[in-house]
Amino acid sequence: MPTYDFECEPCAYITEVRQSINGPSTLECPICKQETLKKIFISPPTMFVRGEPSTIGQLAERNTSKLGKYELEARKENDKIQNVVSEEVKKKRQQHRAIQSMTPEQQVKYIKTGEIS
């Protein structure tokens, strides 16, 4: 059963209650003895569903856990090789970032002169 947060507005009492999804949304407050304890969502209730993986993350985790030791090491090594960025690409990225951070007047100057100031 999920845990829900309840709050009483008149006396500012806050508590957590474990109840079913179909449980009542208002309860009696133990402090002021009125039925003003209302369900609020400070943190959403968490529930787990068992069965087949349904998201990309779950599928990736399942497939990774099935890999053998050597296959997993080879894939990690391949990922490292693909993540290496050449110096030319790094310079182009820096130049693009510099252009994007310019004011419109600086961009016009850059178009005319080709210099980044």
Secondary structure, DSSP 8 states (H G I E B T S, - for coil): --EEEEEETTTTEEEEEE--TTS-SEE--TTT-SS-EEEE-SS-------SS--SHHHHHHHHHHHS-HHHHHHHHHHHHHHH---HHHHHHHHHHHHHHTS-HHHHHHHHHH----
